[in-house]
Amino acid sequence: MEMIKNAEQVPAQAIIMAGGKGTRLLPLTGSMPKPMVPILDKPVLQLIVSSLVRAGVTDIAMTLGYMPERIVSYFGNGRRLGAHITYFVEKTPLGTAGGVKAAEKFIKGTCVVMSGDALTSLNIGDMLRSHARRPALCTMAVKKVKDPSGMGEVEPDGRGGVRAFREKPQIYKTGIVNMGIYVMEKRILDFIPPGVSDFSRDVFPAIVNRINLYQTNCYWSDIGTLTSYYRANMHAARRPELFGLNA
């Protein structure tokens, strides 16, 4: 079992990857970055920040790329949402793992890493508790979906870990996909090279036996297309309480 000495000593932090341009959401993203598109009346990025705060995670970093000033001017230091926000602006895209590596000086210990442009009702507090009960270098949120095409597939080992990880395979076997939401320990940075790198392609294959799974049936959509964005708004309108929209 992975021994994590700092998991309970240092409050969990979070890094939100919010550099997306969202070209498939044009014309919406012609004047705003993808994480700022509204779900009902709030940017999806705000819903993500609020979900972290509800879980007790208030020390948050954002990695930015496209139109970073729009995000910084809206969120500021994060105080009005009950958070403290630090920004890291990428001059060129560094990939999912590369962006986290570039924020290395921010990370103290346990850190939630997630995308800033997906709508989800995931209970982050419960995922953190799962990570604390079964320590690992990384705990990955996964979900069984009807159509996994274009996603990274996970094959569980039956003991809460990973037998195999396949990034966008031609043939899917399990339908259990990586949601792009992780709880990581700082030591994972040792496996990330400087520069451009991706968790699924460059990091996870090297640590596959040190990853635990957190399987959930929560709502999750990456709102990557106008159709999925419309459906996400419809779902939020029907169940606003899932996303803190009725507060």
C-alpha positions in Angstrom: 0.0 0.0 0.0 1.2 3.5 -0.8 2.2 5.3 2.3 1.2 9.0 2.2 2.5 10.9 5.2 1.2 14.3 4.2 -2.3 13.3 3.2 -3.8 14.4 6.5 -1.2 17.0 7.6 -1.8 19.4 4.7 -5.3 20.4 3.6 -6.0 19.3 0.1 -5.4 21.9 -2.7 -6.7 21.9 -6.3 -5.4 22.7 -9.7 -8.1 23.5 -12.4 -6.9 23.2 -16.0 -8.7 26.1 -17.6 -6.8 26.9 -20.7 -9.2 25.5 -23.2 -10.2 27.5 -26.3 -13.3 25.5 -27.2 -13.3 25.8 -31.0 -16.2 23.3 -31.3 -18.3 25.7 -29.2 -18.0 28.6 -31.6 -19.6 31.2 -31.8 -20.0 31.0 -28.0 -16.2 30.9 -27.5 -15.4 33.6 -29.9 -15.5 36.1 -27.0 -14.7 33.9 -24.0 -12.6 30.9 -23.1 -14.5 27.6 -22.9 -14.4 27.4 -19.0 -16.4 30.7 -19.0 -19.4 29.5 -21.0 -22.5 29.7 -18.8 -24.5 26.9 -17.3 -27.8 28.7 -16.7 -26.5 31.9 -15.3 -23.0 31.0 -14.0 -19.7 30.1 -15.8 -19.1 26.4 -15.6 -15.7 27.2 -14.1 -17.5 28.9 -11.2 -19.5 25.8 -10.5 -16.3 23.8 -10.4 -14.7 26.3 -7.9 -17.8 26.2 -5.7 -17.9 22.4 -5.7 -14.3 22.4 -4.4 -15.1 25.0 -1.7 -18.1 22.9 -0.6 -15.6 20.0 -0.2 -13.4 22.1 2.0 -10.8 22.7 -0.8 -10.2 26.5 -0.9 -6.5 26.8 -2.0 -7.0 26.6 -5.7 -4.7 27.2 -8.7 -5.8 27.7 -12.3 -3.7 27.0 -15.4 -4.8 29.4 -18.1 -4.1 29.8 -21.8 -6.8 31.2 -24.1 -8.1 34.7 -23.0 -6.6 34.4 -19.5 -7.6 38.0 -18.7 -11.3 37.1 -18.9 -10.9 34.5 -16.2 -8.6 36.6 -13.9 -10.9 39.6 -14.1 -14.0 37.5 -13.2 -12.6 35.5 -10.3 -9.9 37.8 -9.0 -8.4 36.4 -5.8 -11.4 34.1 -5.3 -12.4 35.6 -2.0 -16.1 36.2 -3.0 -16.4 32.4 -3.6 -14.7 31.5 -0.4 -11.4 30.5 -2.1 -7.9 31.7 -2.6 -7.0 31.5 -6.3 -3.5 31.5 -7.8 -3.0 31.8 -11.6 -0.4 30.2 -13.9 -0.6 31.4 -17.5 0.9 29.1 -20.2 2.4 31.0 -23.2 2.0 27.8 -25.2 -0.1 24.8 -24.3 1.8 22.3 -22.0 -0.7 19.5 -21.9 -2.6 18.2 -18.9 0.5 16.9 -17.0 2.8 19.7 -18.3 0.5 22.3 -16.9 0.5 20.7 -13.5 4.3 20.3 -13.6 4.6 24.1 -14.3 2.6 24.8 -11.2 4.9 22.7 -9.1 5.7 25.5 -6.6 2.1 25.7 -5.7 1.6 22.1 -4.7 2.3 21.2 -1.1 0.8 17.6 -0.8 -2.5 16.1 -1.7 -4.0 17.9 -4.7 -7.3 17.6 -6.7 -6.6 18.0 -10.4 -9.5 18.5 -12.8 -10.7 20.1 -16.0 -12.2 23.6 -15.9 -14.6 23.0 -18.7 -16.7 19.9 -17.7 -20.0 19.9 -15.8 -20.2 17.3 -13.1 -22.0 16.6 -9.9 -19.1 14.5 -8.5 -18.8 14.6 -4.7 -15.2 15.8 -4.4 -15.3 15.5 -0.6 -16.2 11.8 -0.9 -13.5 11.2 -3.5 -10.9 12.8 -1.1 -12.1 10.5 1.7 -11.7 7.5 -0.6 -8.2 8.6 -1.4 -7.4 9.0 2.3 -8.8 5.5 3.2 -6.8 3.8 0.3 -3.7 5.9 -0.2 -2.2 5.9 -3.7 0.0 8.1 -5.8 -3.2 8.9 -7.8 -6.9 8.2 -7.4 -8.8 8.5 -10.7 -12.5 9.2 -11.0 -14.1 6.8 -13.6 -17.6 6.2 -14.9 -19.2 3.5 -17.0 -20.8 5.2 -20.1 -22.9 4.0 -23.0 -20.7 5.6 -25.6 -17.0 5.7 -24.6 -15.7 6.7 -28.1 -13.0 9.2 -28.0 -12.3 8.7 -24.3 -9.6 6.9 -22.3 -10.7 3.5 -21.1 -9.8 1.9 -17.8 -9.8 -1.9 -17.1 -10.2 -2.4 -13.3 -8.1 -5.1 -11.6 -11.0 -6.1 -9.3 -9.3 -4.8 -6.2 -9.9 -1.1 -6.7 -6.8 -0.5 -8.9 -6.0 -0.6 -12.6 -5.1 -3.6 -14.7 -4.8 -1.6 -17.9 -5.3 1.9 -19.3 -6.0 2.5 -23.0 -6.2 6.0 -24.3 -8.9 6.3 -27.1 -8.6 2.7 -28.3 -10.2 1.5 -31.5 -12.1 -1.2 -29.6 -13.6 -0.6 -26.2 -13.9 -3.5 -23.7 -15.2 -2.2 -20.4 -16.9 1.2 -21.2 -15.4 2.5 -18.0 -13.7 5.8 -18.8 -11.4 8.3 -17.3 -13.3 11.4 -16.2 -10.2 13.6 -16.1 -10.6 14.2 -12.3 -7.8 13.1 -10.0 -6.6 13.2 -6.5 -2.8 13.2 -6.6 0.1 13.3 -4.3 3.0 15.7 -4.9 5.4 12.9 -5.6 3.6 12.3 -8.9 5.6 15.3 -10.2 8.7 13.0 -10.3 7.0 11.2 -13.2 6.3 14.3 -15.2 9.0 15.6 -17.5 9.4 19.4 -18.0 7.7 20.8 -21.0 4.7 19.4 -22.9 3.2 16.1 -21.5 -0.1 14.4 -21.0 -1.3 12.4 -18.1 -3.0 9.7 -20.1 -0.2 9.3 -22.7 3.0 10.0 -20.8 2.4 9.6 -17.1 -0.3 7.0 -16.3 1.3 4.1 -18.2 4.4 4.5 -16.0 2.4 4.4 -12.7 -0.5 2.1 -13.6 0.1 -0.1 -10.5 0.0 3.0 -8.3 -3.4 4.3 -9.3 -6.7 3.6 -7.4 -10.1 4.0 -9.0 -13.0 6.0 -7.7 -16.0 4.7 -9.7 -19.1 7.0 -9.7 -22.5 7.2 -11.3 -22.6 11.0 -11.0 -23.5 13.4 -13.9 -20.6 14.3 -16.1 -20.3 16.0 -19.4 -17.3 17.8 -21.0 -19.7 20.2 -22.9 -17.3 20.0 -25.8 -19.9 20.5 -28.5 -22.9 22.8 -28.9 -25.2 19.7 -28.6 -23.6 18.5 -25.4 -23.6 22.1 -24.1 -27.3 22.4 -24.7 -28.0 19.1 -23.0 -25.9 20.0 -20.0 -27.9 23.2 -19.6 -31.1 21.3 -19.8 -29.9 18.8 -17.2 -28.9 21.7 -14.9 -32.3 23.3 -15.3 -34.0 20.1 -14.3 -31.6 19.3 -11.4 -30.0 22.6 -10.3 -29.4 21.3 -6.8 -26.8 18.8 -8.2 -24.5 21.7 -9.1 -25.2 24.2 -6.3 -27.4 26.4 -8.7 -30.3 26.6 -6.3 -28.3 28.1 -3.4 
